[in-house]
Amino acid sequence: MADTPKTIEVNILGRAYRVACEDDEREALMRAVAYLDAKMSDIKKVAKAGGAERIAVMAALNIAHELLTTRLGGGFDIGQAKRRITAIEAKLDAALAHQDKLF
């Protein structure tokens, strides 16, 4: 018998939602929920008219724009930065290992 997915209740713009989430993904999900809730709250404050669906679509568009700007070079690419840090760490480890042999 297959395990049923674990669910967690989250609140976005005052509404409760049940979302499937593994224990090791909970912290990342909660950060995403907080980010989305903040985006939607900001849009709700300045929107002249709009229900939850319109606010959600506008938030999705804003977040997609942020993501694409970052990926296409108009912003910071965290993946590339992590790869460069890993490469630098490997070079440092190799240099330090060589240094240890000298003493």
N, C-alpha and C positions, 0 to 999 in steps of 0.2 A: 504494500500500500504506500503510495507516494505521500511525502509530507506536504501538508498544506502550507502555502507561503505565509510567513509572518506578516502581520499588518500593524501599522502604527497610525494613530490619528494625528493629523496636522491641521492647523488653522491658517487659512489664507484669506485675507480681507474679511475676517469675521465669520467665515464659513468653515465648518469642519469637513475634512476629507479623510477617508481611509486609504492608505497607500501601502502596497506590498514593499517590505523592506527587510533585508537580512540584518542581523545584529551588527556586523562589521561595516555596514553601509549607513547606519543610523546617523552618525555625526555629519557625514557629507550631505545626507538628505535634509537634516535640520538646517544646515547652512544654506542649502538651496531654497528651502521653504522661507527662511528669513529674508534672503535676497529677493525672491519673487514677491513676498508680501510687502517689502519696502518699495519695490518698483511699482506695484499696483496701487499702494497707498499714495505714492507721489502723483501718479497719473490721476487718481480719483480726486485729489485736491485741486488740480488745475483743469480737469475735464469739465466742459460746460454741461454736457449731458452724456450719460453713458451708464449702461448697466454693467454687470459683472463680466458679461461676455465681451463687450467692447473694451473694457479695461484690460481683460486678460489678453486679447489680441494685440492691443497697443504695447503691453508689457512684453509679450513674446517678440514683437517686432523690434523693440528697443534692445532686448537681450540678444536677439539674432544679429542685429547690427553690431553690437559690441563684440560678439564672438568673431564675426567675419572681418571686422576691422583689425582685430588682433591677429587672426590667422593670415590675413593678406598683407601684412607688413605695415599697416597703419598704426600698429600698437605693439605692445610687448608680447612676445611669443614665449610663454612659460615652458613649453615643451623643449624648445631649442635651448633655453637657458639651462634647464635641468641637464640636457645632454652635454652642454659645454662644461658645466660644473663637474659632472661625472668624469669627463675626459681630463680635466685639470686635476681632480683628486687622484686619478690613476697615475698621472705623471708625477705628482707629489709623492705618492706612495713608493713609486719606483725610485725616485731620487733619494728618499729617506732610507729605503732598504739598502741602496748602494752606500749611503753615508754610514749606516750601522756597521758595514763590513770594514770600514776604514779604521774603526776603533776597536 
